[in-house]
Amino acid sequence: MEEIFKHSNSYWVKYSEYEKRRNKNGKQYIAPAPKSEVKIFKPLENAEQMVVDALNVGLVCMSRESTEQDKEQAVLGFVSEYGLLGFMTAIPTTPKFMDFDTVYLLKNQFIKAETMSTYDYIDIFFPFEKLNITGNGENRKWDITGDVQMMALAMTKQNEPMAAGMEAQRSYAEPYDWLVRQFKDWAFTFYTSILYYNDFDKLGDEEKSLYRQAMACFDGIAPTYHIELRDTPTIVWDFHSLLLAIQMMFSFMLTNGENPLKICKHCSKVFKASRPKTIFCSPQCKNRYNVYKSRAKNRNKD
């Protein structure tokens, strides 16, 4: 996997602190805190841990035992570590949608319409402070003034689609329920795979078919790429959203037979196994599990 995505334009922006806020219509969003510090990083350098963390957030969001506070803390913890997911560039058929008057949307669970006005679409992700955008189609301009740091961020993204620079802005926000649903979907996909193979011998043909249909709902959205003339012609992958990067890395990790994704037998968290038969995420969990089993055995003797 590291070799496949050795060359990529995967710089992403995150802020040191995020918060949950309501817009004037009462809808909840996750947005950077007003005075939070900005950082640019390459998420693919730690892609496998990022996928594991995303799945564990999804498990928290799926659990019936989790309170709303548990879910909120899990989501905020993830975005504070890696940034928002970048729904704005992940859902359209092209991240260059700002060049058009209409946004064409991929089939998704967040927006049912197949098309939207570009301005209406942008408004979804800027619920608290509107961007200064004028013009239409290829003549559309984004005037960013005042905040020197935000201007600098936009400049770092000048070779990417305009929307990628917009996602880096402090005023960019994502609906909280979208984030929860996306994390839950990744966790559901993972659990589908785990249960299918663990219970394979016990499942009937109809049950197996249902599991396969559930897995088929996992949309494999492909990233874009371009070719650069370096020492040799080189494929360079363009991940214009964190969501797309996680989706792609998760796909490779889910199908990795040598180092599979597993659920720890003791703490029930997702981890990447060093070997196919590994069942604990750490030596500590293995020791705690053995102590627990030993104590339970002694209680039964008494």
Summary of the structure (lengths in Angstrom):
residues: 302
radius of gyration: 21.6
end to end distance: 52.1
largest distance: 80.7
contacts: 864
relative contact order: 0.15
helix: 45%
strand: 17%
